[in-house]
Amino acid sequence: MNKKPMKPRKGIKSANIVGRKGIDTEQDSYLTRERYPDAAVCRGCRSVHHDKKWIHPDSITPDIASLEKEEVVCPACLKIKDKYAEGFVTLEGEFLKEHKAEILGLIRNKEELASHINPLERIIEIKEKDGSIEITTTTEKLAERIGQILKKAFHGEVEYKWSSDTKLARVKWARRDDG
């Protein structure tokens, strides 16, 4: 079978997109698993579900804060609890060994920014394994953006792979040299 290599997706538009940054509710079983009541608050991360979208706790306006809220668990907290990843990022190379703290700091900053825009985009786990670092994320888009920010900040090579039948992204970033 002749398959073309997949490129990073840009500008995805769909009737099933919810919020900014393209989360497709038709393919994300954690979003379609249950309907959330308006003004529901996540007991884990304290994000609020309002007008069919999740809002970061720091972005809640006084009118939303005044609403009576039912406690639930948001899709991102469920994914973290279940360790259900849609994005896998692998970091490798000699450069990583010398600049690990700086690289991980940049990744955590990217996650914080992404979660303010969409609280469902979060890192599930970061673990070191045989000289590499493996990161799992709640969405494939966050994994893609981590690859993009690493390429922009530290250069190196980035490889993106998307599953054709499930909502899953694998991103590999490597920089072999130290200079």
GIMO-V862321 format. One record per helix or strand of 2 or more residues. SS is the DSSP state (~ for helix, > for strand). FROM is the first residue (numbers start at 0). LEN is the number of residues. If there is no record, write none. Layout:
ss	from	len
SS	FROM	LEN
SS	FROM	LEN
This chain:
ss	from	len
>	16	2
>	22	2
~	28	4
>	39	3
>	47	3
>	52	3
~	56	3
~	61	4
>	70	2
~	74	8
>	86	6
~	93	24
>	122	7
>	131	6
~	139	15
>	156	6
>	168	6
